[in-house]
Amino acid sequence: MRPIYLDNNATTRLDPIVLGAMLPFFTESFGNASSKHAFGAAASDAVRAARRQVGELIGAASDGELIFTSSGTEADNAALLSALETQSGRDEIVVSQVEHPAVLALCQELERSGRARIHRIPVDAVGALDVEAYRRALGPRVACVSLMWANNETGVVFPIERYATLAHEAGALFHTDAVQAAGKVAIGVARTHIDFLSLSAHKLHGPKGIGALYARKGVPFAPLLRGGRQERGRRAGTENVPAIAGFGKAAELAAKALREDMPRVAALRDSLERRIVSRIEGARFVGDRGSRVPNTLMVAFEYLESDPILVALDRCGIAASSGSACASGSMGPSHVLRAMKVPYTAAHGAVRFSLSRETTAADIDRVAEALPEIINKLRLPALAVQPRLGRTAVRGGAA
Ligand code: PLP
């Protein structure tokens, strides 16, 4: 049976067209993009073309606003550290409680070392930001706000353009982690108050190990990596030309897929959600139906642990993921689910299904058919020791 991959928020399959765009830069066009001969020119042409393609995906006003990085993580780190360094007299950062660790772990370290004071804004039960708390945090010492465009676990989308305007009104720079948003929702960065925006190629059928930071023209920038004059002096290190070329092609394909595939992906995701929630008692939807990316579905199965569910799915050839993160060696609900105050009885059984443009209706049918039986079987041993769980048994058994 064909394996079904529904873990696209973790990473996506490299599109064969993207691989085709990368291969020449491993072989005949292997030059260093800074070299002045024909080999170098071929490489720098490829980097220039990719910068344009990635810029178009997010509606950047000029290609020069894009800096290629090694990852989304590096882009997040570079944006926040640059803002702290360039905004004199401002040593505070505002983030949400549900940011990716690429932002939260950096903030924790900045706080620990005394370099910055961090405001962590809470979210409500559907994952929406507490806007009043956000407004209150926007004091005169805030150097930068960092709010993610779309959450990697729940898919919840923040109204980023509005939050960027509020940050600018307070004189702060605004960064958004758009790693999970790019290619899934329309981004037109030029018309907004966004100063920095992070991207990662491997979330949109591009290669791993390449990301980009959009840095608005005119916004002061302090490089994270110092050395050579690559990326106009904003990111030292010989360019990873094959990966950059792949990122460019992936961005071009993602822009097309946004128009042509994402409505279908959203319909498949909604169909999976309807079937899970209607056929499995004790399956709770987690997130905000009114504001989310088209590919992500998080469901929490009450009184179950997510690991055995994922193992059973894997045995059926279905790859999904949990909402749990292994924090300090002990498994527990993720910081996102804790921030949303998802009840303890459900948070442990959270499963994320993340689709892509490669997902088919047949894939979704197979998952919707396999899951009720899996949940039913896992609940039986629990029932023997705790009869009150009978409430959560699967209605009508396997579908
Ligand atoms: N930000 C978000 C929201 C993500 O989901 C991820 C990856 O999971 C990252 C940042 C990190 O990106 P990368 O894997 O390119 O470092």
Residues whose N, C-alpha, C, O or C-beta is under 5 A from the ligand:
A	BS01	PLP	N9 A10 S71 G72 T73 H100 A102 A150 N152 D177 V179 Q180 S200 G211
